[in-house]
């Protein structure tokens, strides 16, 4: 899939665990893990907003595009 998720990099930069982020945004660890591994087929804007709020980033910091 040409859309990539850079959640792991952002968490590492902010020294935050996936569990801590899940607690802060009110999502299950399983759902965030699916997003982190790139297996998610979609993301709600409300989820994207919550993640960006907690990681103090822009959506473009979290998502990337790699052409085929």
N, CA, C, O and CB atoms as a CASP TS submission, in Angstrom:
PFRMAT TS
TARGET T0000
AUTHOR 0000-0000-0000
METHOD Language model
MODEL 1
PARENT N/A
ATOM      1  N   UNK     1       0.845  -1.176   0.000  1.00  0.00           N
ATOM      2  CA  UNK     1       0.000   0.000   0.000  1.00  0.00           C
ATOM      3  C   UNK     1       0.893   1.244   0.000  1.00  0.00           C
ATOM      4  O   UNK     1       1.815   1.339   0.810  1.00  0.00           O
ATOM      5  CB  UNK     1      -0.963  -0.004   1.224  1.00  0.00           C
ATOM      6  N   UNK     2       0.633   2.181  -0.886  1.00  0.00           N
ATOM      7  CA  UNK     2       1.503   3.356  -0.977  1.00  0.00           C
ATOM      8  C   UNK     2       1.360   4.355   0.182  1.00  0.00           C
ATOM      9  O   UNK     2       2.241   5.194   0.370  1.00  0.00           O
ATOM     10  CB  UNK     2       1.228   4.063  -2.258  1.00  0.00           C
ATOM     11  N   UNK     3       0.272   4.285   0.960  1.00  0.00           N
ATOM     12  CA  UNK     3       0.130   5.169   2.121  1.00  0.00           C
ATOM     13  C   UNK     3       0.790   4.481   3.307  1.00  0.00           C
ATOM     14  O   UNK     3       0.476   3.333   3.623  1.00  0.00           O
ATOM     15  CB  UNK     3      -1.386   5.498   2.423  1.00  0.00           C
ATOM     16  N   UNK     4       1.705   5.187   3.962  1.00  0.00           N
ATOM     17  CA  UNK     4       2.421   4.620   5.098  1.00  0.00           C
ATOM     18  C   UNK     4       2.057   5.366   6.381  1.00  0.00           C
ATOM     19  O   UNK     4       1.712   6.547   6.356  1.00  0.00           O
ATOM     20  CB  UNK     4       3.943   4.671   4.859  1.00  0.00           C
ATOM     21  N   UNK     5       2.142   4.662   7.478  1.00  0.00           N
ATOM     22  CA  UNK     5       1.858   5.239   8.794  1.00  0.00           C
ATOM     23  C   UNK     5       3.168   5.291   9.564  1.00  0.00           C
ATOM     24  O   UNK     5       3.844   4.275   9.726  1.00  0.00           O
ATOM     25  CB  UNK     5       0.769   4.405   9.573  1.00  0.00           C
ATOM     26  N   UNK     6       3.522   6.482  10.039  1.00  0.00           N
ATOM     27  CA  UNK     6       4.795   6.688  10.742  1.00  0.00           C
ATOM     28  C   UNK     6       4.598   6.840  12.249  1.00  0.00           C
ATOM     29  O   UNK     6       5.331   7.570  12.916  1.00  0.00           O
ATOM     30  CB  UNK     6       5.506   7.920  10.191  1.00  0.00           C
ATOM     31  N   UNK     7       3.603   6.143  12.761  1.00  0.00           N
ATOM     32  CA  UNK     7       3.272   6.242  14.180  1.00  0.00           C
ATOM     33  C   UNK     7       4.428   5.769  15.059  1.00  0.00           C
ATOM     34  O   UNK     7       4.719   6.382  16.087  1.00  0.00           O
ATOM     35  CB  UNK     7       2.016   5.428  14.485  1.00  0.00           C
ATOM     36  N   UNK     8       5.074   4.698  14.665  1.00  0.00           N
ATOM     37  CA  UNK     8       6.181   4.154  15.463  1.00  0.00           C
ATOM     38  C   UNK     8       7.301   5.184  15.610  1.00  0.00           C
ATOM     39  O   UNK     8       7.861   5.347  16.695  1.00  0.00           O
ATOM     40  CB  UNK     8       6.730   2.861  14.817  1.00  0.00           C
ATOM     41  N   UNK     9       7.625   5.875  14.523  1.00  0.00           N
ATOM     42  CA  UNK     9       8.671   6.900  14.565  1.00  0.00           C
ATOM     43  C   UNK     9       8.294   8.051  15.490  1.00  0.00           C
ATOM     44  O   UNK     9       9.121   8.527  16.268  1.00  0.00           O
ATOM     45  CB  UNK     9       8.944   7.434  13.163  1.00  0.00           C
ATOM     46  N   UNK    10       7.032   8.499  15.401  1.00  0.00           N
ATOM     47  CA  UNK    10       6.585   9.608  16.250  1.00  0.00           C
ATOM     48  C   UNK    10       6.587   9.214  17.727  1.00  0.00           C
ATOM     49  O   UNK    10       6.982  10.003  18.585  1.00  0.00           O
ATOM     50  CB  UNK    10       5.181  10.065  15.833  1.00  0.00           C
ATOM     51  N   UNK    11       6.147   8.000  18.015  1.00  0.00           N
ATOM     52  CA  UNK    11       6.163   7.533  19.405  1.00  0.00           C
ATOM     53  C   UNK    11       7.588   7.484  19.940  1.00  0.00           C
ATOM     54  O   UNK    11       7.846   7.886  21.075  1.00  0.00           O
ATOM     55  CB  UNK    11       5.508   6.146  19.519  1.00  0.00           C
ATOM     56  N   UNK    12       8.495   6.998  19.133  1.00  0.00           N
ATOM     57  CA  UNK    12       9.902   6.913  19.549  1.00  0.00           C
ATOM     58  C   UNK    12      10.469   8.312  19.812  1.00  0.00           C
ATOM     59  O   UNK    12      11.152   8.530  20.813  1.00  0.00           O
ATOM     60  CB  UNK    12      10.748   6.187  18.468  1.00  0.00           C
ATOM     61  N   UNK    13      10.183   9.257  18.910  1.00  0.00           N
ATOM     62  CA  UNK    13      10.687  10.626  19.076  1.00  0.00           C
ATOM     63  C   UNK    13      10.163  11.272  20.354  1.00  0.00           C
ATOM     64  O   UNK    13      10.866  12.053  20.996  1.00  0.00           O
ATOM     65  CB  UNK    13      10.299  11.480  17.871  1.00  0.00           C
ATOM     66  N   UNK    14       8.925  10.944  20.719  1.00  0.00           N
ATOM     67  CA  UNK    14       8.313  11.558  21.898  1.00  0.00           C
ATOM     68  C   UNK    14       8.472  10.705  23.151  1.00  0.00           C
ATOM     69  O   UNK    14       7.957  11.045  24.216  1.00  0.00           O
ATOM     70  CB  UNK    14       6.846  11.812  21.643  1.00  0.00           C
ATOM     71  N   UNK    15       9.184   9.605  23.013  1.00  0.00           N
ATOM     72  CA  UNK    15       9.411   8.684  24.137  1.00  0.00           C
ATOM     73  C   UNK    15       8.109   8.296  24.821  1.00  0.00           C
ATOM     74  O   UNK    15       7.970   8.380  26.042  1.00  0.00           O
ATOM     75  CB  UNK    15      10.357   9.314  25.157  1.00  0.00           C
ATOM     76  N   UNK    16       7.161   7.870  23.994  1.00  0.00           N
ATOM     77  CA  UNK    16       5.846   7.475  24.466  1.00  0.00           C
ATOM     78  C   UNK    16       5.576   6.047  24.001  1.00  0.00           C
ATOM     79  O   UNK    16       5.964   5.659  22.899  1.00  0.00           O
ATOM     80  CB  UNK    16       4.744   8.454  23.955  1.00  0.00           C
ATOM     81  N   UNK    17       4.918   5.284  24.838  1.00  0.00           N
ATOM     82  CA  UNK    17       4.575   3.923  24.441  1.00  0.00           C
ATOM     83  C   UNK    17       3.223   3.911  23.737  1.00  0.00           C
ATOM     84  O   UNK    17       2.433   4.845  23.867  1.00  0.00           O
ATOM     85  CB  UNK    17       4.554   2.983  25.666  1.00  0.00           C
ATOM     86  N   UNK    18       2.973   2.848  22.995  1.00  0.00           N
ATOM     87  CA  UNK    18       1.690   2.690  22.333  1.00  0.00           C
ATOM     88  C   UNK    18       0.576   2.585  23.365  1.00  0.00           C
ATOM     89  O   UNK    18      -0.527   3.084  23.143  1.00  0.00           O
ATOM     90  CB  UNK    18       1.700   1.456  21.423  1.00  0.00           C
ATOM     91  N   UNK    19       0.857   1.944  24.483  1.00  0.00           N
ATOM     92  CA  UNK    19      -0.125   1.812  25.568  1.00  0.00           C
ATOM     93  C   UNK    19      -0.493   3.177  26.129  1.00  0.00           C
ATOM     94  O   UNK    19      -1.667   3.454  26.373  1.00  0.00           O
ATOM     95  CB  UNK    19       0.423   0.911  26.690  1.00  0.00           C
ATOM     96  N   UNK    20       0.502   4.029  26.335  1.00  0.00           N
ATOM     97  CA  UNK    20       0.244   5.369  26.858  1.00  0.00           C
ATOM     98  C   UNK    20      -0.594   6.178  25.876  1.00  0.00           C
ATOM     99  O   UNK    20      -1.522   6.878  26.281  1.00  0.00           O
ATOM    100  CB  UNK    20       1.564   6.095  27.153  1.00  0.00           C
ATOM    101  N   UNK    21      -0.274   6.087  24.591  1.00  0.00           N
ATOM    102  CA  UNK    21      -1.052   6.807  23.586  1.00  0.00           C
ATOM    103  C   UNK    21      -2.481   6.286  23.541  1.00  0.00           C
ATOM    104  O   UNK    21      -3.421   7.072  23.433  1.00  0.00           O
ATOM    105  CB  UNK    21      -0.397   6.683  22.204  1.00  0.00           C
ATOM    106  N   UNK    22      -2.655   4.979  23.622  1.00  0.00           N
ATOM    107  CA  UNK    22      -3.997   4.390  23.618  1.00  0.00           C
ATOM    108  C   UNK    22      -4.829   4.930  24.772  1.00  0.00           C
ATOM    109  O   UNK    22      -6.002   5.257  24.594  1.00  0.00           O
ATOM    110  CB  UNK    22      -3.914   2.859  23.700  1.00  0.00           C
ATOM    111  N   UNK    23      -4.236   5.023  25.940  1.00  0.00           N
ATOM    112  CA  UNK    23      -4.948   5.568  27.101  1.00  0.00           C
ATOM    113  C   UNK    23      -5.320   7.030  26.886  1.00  0.00           C
ATOM    114  O   UNK    23      -6.424   7.450  27.231  1.00  0.00           O
ATOM    115  CB  UNK    23      -4.094   5.427  28.365  1.00  0.00           C
ATOM    116  N   UNK    24      -4.408   7.798  26.323  1.00  0.00           N
ATOM    117  CA  UNK    24      -4.645   9.229  26.130  1.00  0.00           C
ATOM    118  C   UNK    24      -5.726   9.523  25.091  1.00  0.00           C
ATOM    119  O   UNK    24      -6.492  10.475  25.243  1.00  0.00           O
ATOM    120  CB  UNK    24      -3.361   9.905  25.722  1.00  0.00           C
ATOM    121  N   UNK    25      -5.789   8.712  24.039  1.00  0.00           N
ATOM    122  CA  UNK    25      -6.756   8.992  22.970  1.00  0.00           C
ATOM    123  C   UNK    25      -8.041   8.190  23.109  1.00  0.00           C
ATOM    124  O   UNK    25      -8.997   8.417  22.368  1.00  0.00           O
ATOM    125  CB  UNK    25      -6.134   8.707  21.625  1.00  0.00           C
ATOM    126  N   UNK    26      -8.072   7.252  24.052  1.00  0.00           N
ATOM    127  CA  UNK    26      -9.295   6.490  24.284  1.00  0.00           C
ATOM    128  C   UNK    26      -9.548   5.401  23.251  1.00  0.00           C
ATOM    129  O   UNK    26     -10.698   5.082  22.951  1.00  0.00           O
ATOM    130  CB  UNK    26     -10.460   7.416  24.310  1.00  0.00           C
ATOM    131  N   UNK    27      -8.483   4.835  22.712  1.00  0.00           N
ATOM    132  CA  UNK    27      -8.602   3.721  21.776  1.00  0.00           C
ATOM    133  C   UNK    27      -8.009   2.469  22.395  1.00  0.00           C
ATOM    134  O   UNK    27      -7.227   2.536  23.344  1.00  0.00           O
ATOM    135  CB  UNK    27      -7.905   4.046  20.437  1.00  0.00           C
ATOM    136  N   UNK    28      -8.391   1.332  21.847  1.00  0.00           N
ATOM    137  CA  UNK    28      -7.808   0.093  22.348  1.00  0.00           C
ATOM    138  C   UNK    28      -6.394  -0.048  21.812  1.00  0.00           C
ATOM    139  O   UNK    28      -6.059   0.474  20.748  1.00  0.00           O
ATOM    140  CB  UNK    28      -8.670  -1.129  21.949  1.00  0.00           C
ATOM    141  N   UNK    29      -5.591  -0.745  22.548  1.00  0.00           N
ATOM    142  CA  UNK    29      -4.225  -1.020  22.129  1.00  0.00           C
ATOM    143  C   UNK    29      -4.229  -1.799  20.812  1.00  0.00           C
ATOM    144  O   UNK    29      -3.382  -1.571  19.949  1.00  0.00           O
ATOM    145  CB  UNK    29      -3.469  -1.804  23.224  1.00  0.00           C
ATOM    146  N   UNK    30      -5.176  -2.706  20.666  1.00  0.00           N
ATOM    147  CA  UNK    30      -5.268  -3.513  19.442  1.00  0.00           C
ATOM    148  C   UNK    30      -5.515  -2.634  18.214  1.00  0.00           C
ATOM    149  O   UNK    30      -4.889  -2.836  17.173  1.00  0.00           O
ATOM    150  CB  UNK    30      -6.392  -4.557  19.573  1.00  0.00           C
ATOM    151  N   UNK    31      -6.417  -1.667  18.330  1.00  0.00           N
ATOM    152  CA  UNK    31      -6.713  -0.797  17.189  1.00  0.00           C
ATOM    153  C   UNK    31      -5.518   0.084  16.829  1.00  0.00           C
ATOM    154  O   UNK    31      -5.230   0.286  15.649  1.00  0.00           O
ATOM    155  CB  UNK    31      -7.930   0.076  17.492  1.00  0.00           C
ATOM    156  N   UNK    32      -4.832   0.601  17.826  1.00  0.00           N
ATOM    157  CA  UNK    32      -3.638   1.406  17.539  1.00  0.00           C
ATOM    158  C   UNK    32      -2.530   0.549  16.950  1.00  0.00           C
ATOM    159  O   UNK    32      -1.765   1.014  16.104  1.00  0.00           O
ATOM    160  CB  UNK    32      -3.139   2.103  18.810  1.00  0.00           C
ATOM    161  N   UNK    33      -2.440  -0.685  17.386  1.00  0.00           N
ATOM    162  CA  UNK    33      -1.430  -1.592  16.856  1.00  0.00           C
ATOM    163  C   UNK    33      -1.685  -1.874  15.375  1.00  0.00           C
ATOM    164  O   UNK    33      -0.745  -1.929  14.583  1.00  0.00           O
ATOM    165  CB  UNK    33      -1.414  -2.906  17.655  1.00  0.00           C
ATOM    166  N   UNK    34      -2.939  -2.049  15.004  1.00  0.00           N
ATOM    167  CA  UNK    34      -3.306  -2.254  13.598  1.00  0.00           C
ATOM    168  C   UNK    34      -2.898  -1.039  12.773  1.00  0.00           C
ATOM    169  O   UNK    34      -2.383  -1.181  11.664  1.00  0.00           O
ATOM    170  CB  UNK    34      -4.828  -2.518  13.457  1.00  0.00           C
ATOM    171  N   UNK    35      -3.125   0.133  13.305  1.00  0.00           N
ATOM    172  CA  UNK    35      -2.728   1.359  12.606  1.00  0.00           C
ATOM    173  C   UNK    35      -1.206   1.446  12.499  1.00  0.00           C
ATOM    174  O   UNK    35      -0.669   1.760  11.437  1.00  0.00           O
ATOM    175  CB  UNK    35      -3.284   2.604  13.334  1.00  0.00           C
ATOM    176  N   UNK    36      -0.529   1.170  13.585  1.00  0.00           N
ATOM    177  CA  UNK    36       0.937   1.275  13.635  1.00  0.00           C
ATOM    178  C   UNK    36       1.617   0.332  12.650  1.00  0.00           C
ATOM    179  O   UNK    36       2.629   0.690  12.046  1.00  0.00           O
ATOM    180  CB  UNK    36       1.434   0.985  15.042  1.00  0.00           C
ATOM    181  N   UNK    37       1.074  -0.859  12.485  1.00  0.00           N
ATOM    182  CA  UNK    37       1.692  -1.839  11.602  1.00  0.00           C
ATOM    183  C   UNK    37       1.302  -1.651  10.140  1.00  0.00           C
ATOM    184  O   UNK    37       1.780  -2.382   9.272  1.00  0.00           O
ATOM    185  CB  UNK    37       1.322  -3.223  12.046  1.00  0.00           C
ATOM    186  N   UNK    38       0.441  -0.682   9.863  1.00  0.00           N
ATOM    187  CA  UNK    38       0.048  -0.416   8.482  1.00  0.00           C
ATOM    188  C   UNK    38      -1.029  -1.340   7.955  1.00  0.00           C
ATOM    189  O   UNK    38      -1.260  -1.390   6.747  1.00  0.00           O
ATOM    190  CB  UNK    38       1.232  -0.511   7.603  1.00  0.00           C
ATOM    191  N   UNK    39      -1.692  -2.072   8.834  1.00  0.00           N
ATOM    192  CA  UNK    39      -2.731  -3.009   8.407  1.00  0.00           C
ATOM    193  C   UNK    39      -4.121  -2.378   8.372  1.00  0.00           C
ATOM    194  O   UNK    39      -5.077  -3.016   7.931  1.00  0.00           O
ATOM    195  CB  UNK    39      -2.746  -4.206   9.324  1.00  0.00           C
ATOM    196  N   UNK    40      -4.241  -1.143   8.828  1.00  0.00           N
ATOM    197  CA  UNK    40      -5.540  -0.464   8.836  1.00  0.00           C
ATOM    198  C   UNK    40      -5.937  -0.093   7.412  1.00  0.00           C
ATOM    199  O   UNK    40      -5.097   0.301   6.602  1.00  0.00           O
ATOM    200  CB  UNK    40      -5.497   0.800   9.734  1.00  0.00           C
ATOM    201  N   UNK    41      -7.210  -0.222   7.123  1.00  0.00           N
ATOM    202  CA  UNK    41      -7.737   0.141   5.807  1.00  0.00           C
ATOM    203  C   UNK    41      -8.266   1.572   5.792  1.00  0.00           C
ATOM    204  O   UNK    41      -8.431   2.161   4.724  1.00  0.00           O
ATOM    205  CB  UNK    41      -8.845  -0.828   5.397  1.00  0.00           C
ATOM    206  N   UNK    42      -8.531   2.130   6.967  1.00  0.00           N
ATOM    207  CA  UNK    42      -9.097   3.478   7.069  1.00  0.00           C
ATOM    208  C   UNK    42      -8.798   4.028   8.454  1.00  0.00           C
ATOM    209  O   UNK    42      -8.452   3.285   9.373  1.00  0.00           O
ATOM    210  CB  UNK    42     -10.635   3.472   6.794  1.00  0.00           C
ATOM    211  N   UNK    43      -8.938   5.341   8.587  1.00  0.00           N
ATOM    212  CA  UNK    43      -8.803   5.995   9.892  1.00  0.00           C
ATOM    213  C   UNK    43      -9.832   7.117   9.957  1.00  0.00           C
ATOM    214  O   UNK    43      -9.982   7.881   9.004  1.00  0.00           O
ATOM    215  CB  UNK    43      -7.341   6.547  10.117  1.00  0.00           C
ATOM    216  N   UNK    44     -10.524   7.216  11.052  1.00  0.00           N
ATOM    217  CA  UNK    44     -11.500   8.289  11.239  1.00  0.00           C
ATOM    218  C   UNK    44     -10.766   9.598  11.502  1.00  0.00           C
ATOM    219  O   UNK    44      -9.701   9.616  12.118  1.00  0.00           O
ATOM    220  CB  UNK    44     -12.473   7.962  12.405  1.00  0.00           C
ATOM    221  N   UNK    45     -11.347  10.681  11.029  1.00  0.00           N
ATOM    222  CA  UNK    45     -10.747  11.987  11.279  1.00  0.00           C
ATOM    223  C   UNK    45     -10.677  12.278  12.772  1.00  0.00           C
ATOM    224  O   UNK    45      -9.732  12.919  13.230  1.00  0.00           O
ATOM    225  CB  UNK    45     -11.537  13.083  10.565  1.00  0.00           C
ATOM    226  N   UNK    46     -11.652  11.822  13.529  1.00  0.00           N
ATOM    227  CA  UNK    46     -11.626  12.058  14.979  1.00  0.00           C
ATOM    228  C   UNK    46     -10.445  11.315  15.624  1.00  0.00           C
ATOM    229  O   UNK    46      -9.835  11.819  16.566  1.00  0.00           O
ATOM    230  CB  UNK    46     -12.967  11.607  15.628  1.00  0.00           C
ATOM    231  N   UNK    47     -10.130  10.132  15.122  1.00  0.00           N
ATOM    232  CA  UNK    47      -8.978   9.382  15.620  1.00  0.00           C
ATOM    233  C   UNK    47      -7.688  10.073  15.226  1.00  0.00           C
ATOM    234  O   UNK    47      -6.774  10.212  16.038  1.00  0.00           O
ATOM    235  CB  UNK    47      -8.992   7.943  15.087  1.00  0.00           C
ATOM    236  N   UNK    48      -7.618  10.503  13.985  1.00  0.00           N
ATOM    237  CA  UNK    48      -6.438  11.220  13.500  1.00  0.00           C
ATOM    238  C   UNK    48      -6.220  12.500  14.296  1.00  0.00           C
ATOM    239  O   UNK    48      -5.091  12.837  14.653  1.00  0.00           O
ATOM    240  CB  UNK    48      -6.580  11.544  12.004  1.00  0.00           C
ATOM    241  N   UNK    49      -7.302  13.203  14.569  1.00  0.00           N
ATOM    242  CA  UNK    49      -7.215  14.435  15.365  1.00  0.00           C
ATOM    243  C   UNK    49      -6.706  14.160  16.778  1.00  0.00           C
ATOM    244  O   UNK    49      -5.857  14.891  17.287  1.00  0.00           O
ATOM    245  CB  UNK    49      -8.583  15.119  15.433  1.00  0.00           C
ATOM    246  N   UNK    50      -7.221  13.113  17.408  1.00  0.00           N
ATOM    247  CA  UNK    50      -6.808  12.779  18.774  1.00  0.00           C
ATOM    248  C   UNK    50      -5.335  12.380  18.826  1.00  0.00           C
ATOM    249  O   UNK    50      -4.615  12.780  19.741  1.00  0.00           O
ATOM    250  CB  UNK    50      -7.677  11.645  19.330  1.00  0.00           C
ATOM    251  N   UNK    51      -4.890  11.599  17.856  1.00  0.00           N
ATOM    252  CA  UNK    51      -3.485  11.186  17.816  1.00  0.00           C
ATOM    253  C   UNK    51      -2.588  12.397  17.607  1.00  0.00           C
ATOM    254  O   UNK    51      -1.572  12.550  18.285  1.00  0.00           O
ATOM    255  CB  UNK    51      -3.250  10.147  16.699  1.00  0.00           C
ATOM    256  N   UNK    52      -2.967  13.257  16.667  1.00  0.00           N
ATOM    257  CA  UNK    52      -2.165  14.459  16.400  1.00  0.00           C
ATOM    258  C   UNK    52      -2.134  15.394  17.607  1.00  0.00           C
ATOM    259  O   UNK    52      -1.114  16.027  17.878  1.00  0.00           O
ATOM    260  CB  UNK    52      -2.717  15.205  15.181  1.00  0.00           C
ATOM    261  N   UNK    53      -3.238  15.479  18.322  1.00  0.00           N
ATOM    262  CA  UNK    53      -3.290  16.315  19.530  1.00  0.00           C
ATOM    263  C   UNK    53      -2.313  15.797  20.574  1.00  0.00           C
ATOM    264  O   UNK    53      -1.549  16.571  21.150  1.00  0.00           O
ATOM    265  CB  UNK    53      -4.720  16.352  20.113  1.00  0.00           C
ATOM    266  N   UNK    54      -2.335  14.504  20.817  1.00  0.00           N
ATOM    267  CA  UNK    54      -1.491  13.927  21.864  1.00  0.00           C
ATOM    268  C   UNK    54      -0.014  13.866  21.476  1.00  0.00           C
ATOM    269  O   UNK    54       0.856  13.955  22.342  1.00  0.00           O
ATOM    270  CB  UNK    54      -1.978  12.539  22.202  1.00  0.00           C
ATOM    271  N   UNK    55       0.275  13.717  20.196  1.00  0.00           N
ATOM    272  CA  UNK    55       1.667  13.664  19.751  1.00  0.00           C
ATOM    273  C   UNK    55       2.186  15.021  19.297  1.00  0.00           C
ATOM    274  O   UNK    55       3.343  15.150  18.897  1.00  0.00           O
ATOM    275  CB  UNK    55       1.810  12.666  18.627  1.00  0.00           C
ATOM    276  N   UNK    56       1.321  16.033  19.361  1.00  0.00           N
ATOM    277  CA  UNK    56       1.682  17.387  18.947  1.00  0.00           C
ATOM    278  C   UNK    56       2.305  17.363  17.543  1.00  0.00           C
ATOM    279  O   UNK    56       3.438  17.794  17.336  1.00  0.00           O
ATOM    280  CB  UNK    56       2.663  18.023  19.967  1.00  0.00           C
ATOM    281  N   UNK    57       1.525  16.845  16.597  1.00  0.00           N
ATOM    282  CA  UNK    57       2.010  16.735  15.226  1.00  0.00           C
ATOM    283  C   UNK    57       0.895  17.083  14.249  1.00  0.00           C
ATOM    284  O   UNK    57      -0.251  17.297  14.644  1.00  0.00           O
ATOM    285  CB  UNK    57       2.548  15.317  14.948  1.00  0.00           C
ATOM    286  N   UNK    58       1.241  17.135  12.998  1.00  0.00           N
ATOM    287  CA  UNK    58       0.295  17.362  11.916  1.00  0.00           C
ATOM    288  C   UNK    58      -0.025  16.013  11.271  1.00  0.00           C
ATOM    289  O   UNK    58       0.777  15.084  11.365  1.00  0.00           O
ATOM    290  CB  UNK    58       0.866  18.374  10.863  1.00  0.00           C
ATOM    291  N   UNK    59      -1.192  15.889  10.615  1.00  0.00           N
ATOM    292  CA  UNK    59      -1.522  14.626   9.945  1.00  0.00           C
ATOM    293  C   UNK    59      -0.429  14.175   8.968  1.00  0.00           C
ATOM    294  O   UNK    59      -0.182  12.978   8.826  1.00  0.00           O
ATOM    295  CB  UNK    59      -2.844  14.768   9.201  1.00  0.00           C
ATOM    296  N   UNK    60       0.214  15.113   8.306  1.00  0.00           N
ATOM    297  CA  UNK    60       1.292  14.782   7.380  1.00  0.00           C
ATOM    298  C   UNK    60       2.525  14.213   8.068  1.00  0.00           C
ATOM    299  O   UNK    60       3.338  13.541   7.433  1.00  0.00           O
ATOM    300  CB  UNK    60       1.677  15.998   6.600  1.00  0.00           C
ATOM    301  N   UNK    61       2.668  14.480   9.362  1.00  0.00           N
ATOM    302  CA  UNK    61       3.768  13.885  10.126  1.00  0.00           C
ATOM    303  C   UNK    61       3.491  12.409  10.394  1.00  0.00           C
ATOM    304  O   UNK    61       4.414  11.607  10.537  1.00  0.00           O
ATOM    305  CB  UNK    61       3.978  14.641  11.457  1.00  0.00           C
ATOM    306  N   UNK    62       2.217  12.068  10.459  1.00  0.00           N
ATOM    307  CA  UNK    62       1.797  10.719  10.800  1.00  0.00           C
ATOM    308  C   UNK    62       1.644   9.832   9.569  1.00  0.00           C
ATOM    309  O   UNK    62       1.921   8.634   9.618  1.00  0.00           O
ATOM    310  CB  UNK    62       0.497  10.765  11.562  1.00  0.00           C
ATOM    311  N   UNK    63       1.203  10.429   8.469  1.00  0.00           N
ATOM    312  CA  UNK    63       0.942   9.657   7.244  1.00  0.00           C
ATOM    313  C   UNK    63       1.895  10.077   6.151  1.00  0.00           C
ATOM    314  O   UNK    63       2.261  11.248   6.049  1.00  0.00           O
ATOM    315  CB  UNK    63      -0.514   9.839   6.775  1.00  0.00           C
ATOM    316  N   UNK    64       2.295   9.127   5.338  1.00  0.00           N
ATOM    317  CA  UNK    64       3.167   9.408   4.211  1.00  0.00           C
ATOM    318  C   UNK    64       2.632   8.724   2.967  1.00  0.00           C
ATOM    319  O   UNK    64       1.731   7.888   3.048  1.00  0.00           O
ATOM    320  CB  UNK    64       4.606   8.954   4.504  1.00  0.00           C
ATOM    321  N   UNK    65       3.183   9.077   1.826  1.00  0.00           N
ATOM    322  CA  UNK    65       2.793   8.467   0.567  1.00  0.00           C
ATOM    323  C   UNK    65       4.029   8.067  -0.201  1.00  0.00           C
ATOM    324  O   UNK    65       4.901   8.890  -0.479  1.00  0.00           O
ATOM    325  CB  UNK    65       1.923   9.418  -0.264  1.00  0.00           C
ATOM    326  N   UNK    66       4.094   6.811  -0.535  1.00  0.00           N
ATOM    327  CA  UNK    66       5.201   6.297  -1.339  1.00  0.00           C
ATOM    328  C   UNK    66       4.625   5.799  -2.652  1.00  0.00           C
ATOM    329  O   UNK    66       3.930   4.784  -2.689  1.00  0.00           O
ATOM    330  CB  UNK    66       5.981   5.157  -0.593  1.00  0.00           C
ATOM    331  N   UNK    67       4.915   6.513  -3.721  1.00  0.00           N
ATOM    332  CA  UNK    67       4.393   6.125  -5.037  1.00  0.00           C
ATOM    333  C   UNK    67       4.823   4.729  -5.423  1.00  0.00           C
ATOM    334  O   UNK    67       5.835   4.212  -4.949  1.00  0.00           O
ATOM    335  CB  UNK    67       4.849   7.107  -6.098  1.00  0.00           C
ATOM    336  N   UNK    68       4.045   4.140  -6.279  1.00  0.00           N
ATOM    337  CA  UNK    68       4.321   2.758  -6.682  1.00  0.00           C
ATOM    338  C   UNK    68       5.396   2.672  -7.725  1.00  0.00           C
ATOM    339  O   UNK    68       5.742   1.575  -8.166  1.00  0.00           O
ATOM    340  CB  UNK    68       3.077   2.103  -7.199  1.00  0.00           C
TER
END
